[in-house]
Amino acid sequence: MARGKPQFWLKYNNNAEVLWLPVNPETINATSTYGYEDVNVSNLGEYTILGSNRQKEFSVESFFPRDYNRSYCQYKALKDPWTIVKTIERWQKSGRPVRFIVTNTPINIAVTIRSFSYEERGGEPGDVYYTLQLKEYTFIPSAKKSDPNADKTNISKAKVTTEPARESNRVIPSSYTVKSGDSLFKIAAKVYGKGDRWREIYAKNKAIIGNDPNRLKPGQKLVIPK
């Protein structure tokens, strides 16, 4: 049976606040790390301790549109993009985990918001493009004062880790033939890994596509700028 279209959700404070991402990221970049386990120790900040657990990291990119467009929006009742930005920043600053859910996939996991970058681009007033970095959150049971093992937690050896940016091995084709169901956003996500670069493709192929970037025709051969 075919899977339904996934929905991307962020849920905060036991579902007291929820956010359904209005435009699906075209890809979910998920990675795992070994050897270290980042934990959030109450009132002491974030530390890294040696560990063997596997923690996943997710990276998603998309944008918060100002106006509804049926070709890529998931729902009509859009929130103001800058209101969404403020909400995510507030969640991030709180240091509390957020539940990240992608329906019709196994992804339903508590995460911390590691970084949240965004921008409003010239010529596209009101739309806010963003990149969200998430990392699996490990819940640590609180140590009891009477527990003699509590002092064995070697906080002094903890260290903050940073990881170098990963180089992309993606090969960008010089052309792309439009298929049924394609949109410029989907094509940009396929060839660049970033759907928000669809305007570059449109600018290069406006003579082929016409004045409406939402009206692609199967079989059209588009030039893909590097």
Disulfide bonds with the S-S distance in Angstrom:
none
